């Protein structure tokens, strides 16, 4: 994706671009600044440099795509789209977005979802999956608003970063259905390039 400047609901300008290897220090600063309430439900402990570095290397495989949002040269949002490596699920991709607390409820998450949606379209994916822990009700509400529906909840399937068992919620959405919902948020923008 090309680097671009976007304007949030409150008028703040942010830059959206691909994540690069030299972003590691800024990314670590972003992750470590997230409140424990936000980090506790992530798949991995993002405060560990070696874990983050290893995940950044996945970009080279061509099935993982990472974007970031920046404000004043600081990372304020991280988004990832991962295409399944399994042959029977290559039409599926998993999407993840996390936004700094100070930039939540300003449209940044939606902007990042739009960019990840465009990546999915360009890669020929037709189903997007999101996985989250049951306490992440805000994320579930946003996904439902975007047209995702709950596939299942698996009781005590994962552990959060505090070591507590949590139910895993799996939601999915057909790419064409997601487009219909996102289009309402972005009429008249460069959004049409994704179709």
CORRA-V199573 format. One line per field, one symbol per residue. phi: phi as a letter, one per 40 degrees, with the letter a starting at -180 (. if undefined). burial: I if it has 16 or more other C-alpha atoms within 10 Angstrom, else O. A space follows every 50 residues. Layout:
phi->???
burial->???
//
This chain:
phi->.ccabbbcdcgccbbbaccbdccdccccccdccccddcccbccbccccdc ccccccccdccgbbbbbbbbbfgbcbabbbbbcdccdcbccbbbbaabbd dcbcgbgcdccccdccdccdcccgcbbbbbbacdcccccccccccchcbc cabbcfcbbcccgccbccbbbaacdcccddccdccbcgbcdcccc
burial->OOOOOOOIOOOOOIIIIIIOOOOOOOIIOIIOOIOOOOIIIIOOIIIOOO OIIOOIOOIOOOOIIIIIIIOOOIIIIIIIIIIIOOOOOOIIIIIIIIII OOIOOOOIIIIIIIIIIIIIIOOOIIIIIIIIIIOOOOIIOOIOOIIIII OOIOOOOIIIIOOOOIIIIIIIIIIOOIIOOIOOOOOOOOIOOOO
//
